[in-house]
């Protein structure tokens, strides 16, 4: 498997999407410099790493990773030179776009503040979301030039599908001009498995499995995305055989817990089989028995991802 330069991590709410994004970024940062970006400003993945805005320069954030200095001119933090945190917001991308097409700063600022410009953005639904996706295209281009990776802590599945489909909406609303050219460039980017890929996080549960398989179909068939894989999160071993559980008849609640544990392990096997049947490469992450994900749990997940997703992967295309 050739790894894309930019990996877009999404999944049903509660499947550990941000935790997986943080662990994946840590694993990739040990191969090449990596950017971990979130799209909603909450910095969930960064908080899992232990990073808080304004943290002290030597605060621990993950195994072998330390907070560095703020990257000049952007909402970005460098972690030990290998992992870079960034936050992308719709408003910031809109402002950056206007400044690109109107380089005179005084004029671009007046445009952004004008009531007429507000009407224009309202008439183009999805413009700010589209510019966020175009920013991902630029990040992937930078990653190729600098031989690095980017991991995106994306919104949950439903919102993510809308976000990834917005380029087609913009292309139909703006049949000529700059936006049309950008929309076509974004569609080409999303379809390029060397530059863009989606990772779906899944729990071994019926609803999460069903949503992931449906999302994979939409991503491939409707949006033309070629690189799609799944991370089956929270997989626990059965611990007891059926025969051993049968001998627990006198143990009451303990036997019921053992049965539930075995059923969960069996469903994980079923989920893996169904995801593969849907054409997805699957990597499993073990259940983390902790009230809160800390450095030890993150290291275990990062090691599992490195072994399952990154080991033997072809070098990324430049």
Secondary structure, 3 states (H helix, E strand, C coil): CECCCEEEEEECCCCCHHHHHHHHHHHHHCCCCEEEEECCCCCHHHHHCCCCCCCCCCCEEECCEEEEEECCCCCEEEECCCEEEEECCHHHHHHHHHHHHCCCHHHHHHHHHCHHHHHHHHHCCCHHHHHHHHHHHHHHHHHHHHCCEEEEECCCHHHHHHHHHHHHHHHHHCCCCHHHHHHHHHHHHHHCCCCEEEEEEEECCHHHHHHHHHHHHHHHHHCCCCCEEEEEEEECCCCCCHHHHHCCHHHCHHHHHHHHHHHHHHHHHHHHHHHHHCCCEEEEEECCCCCCCCHHHHHHHHHHHHHHHHCCCECCCC
